[in-house]
Amino acid sequence: MTRLVVANTRDTNIPKELRKDDLIRRCVETGEQACIIKALDTIDGIKHYVKTNNKDEIKLKCSYAKHLLSLIPKYSNKVFIELQNLLDKYEEK
């Protein structure tokens, strides 16, 4: 359990511009469960910001989704399909 929390927690000791990559890298290294947690958090964020019409945050969450999906192995969990569907729908082309 602790390793999942650590994998999904931003490291405030590193520069802000490196935090997203670091967090996603740790999730991928920790495994599928950590990636599922990150994917669910990102899905929740995208849906919240769509409801509040916050385009900047939608763009940011979509960048997280794209980065995560580009690095994970092809896990079969349906959460990754939902994340890809939201990315397809809301990512700026």
Stockholm file with secondary structure:
# STOCKHOLM 1.0

chainA/1-93         MTRLVVANTRDTNIPKELRKDDLIRRCVETGEQACIIKALDTIDGIKHYVKTNNKDEIKLKCSYAKHLLSLIPKYSNKVFIELQNLLDKYEEK
#=GR chainA/1-93 SS CHHHHHHTSCCTTSCHHHHHHHHHHHHHHHCHHHHHHHHHHHHHHHHHHHHTTCHHHHHHHHHHHHHHHHHSCCCCCHHHHHHHHHHHHHSCC
#=GC SS_cons        CHHHHHHTSCCTTSCHHHHHHHHHHHHHHHCHHHHHHHHHHHHHHHHHHHHTTCHHHHHHHHHHHHHHHHHSCCCCCHHHHHHHHHHHHHSCC
//
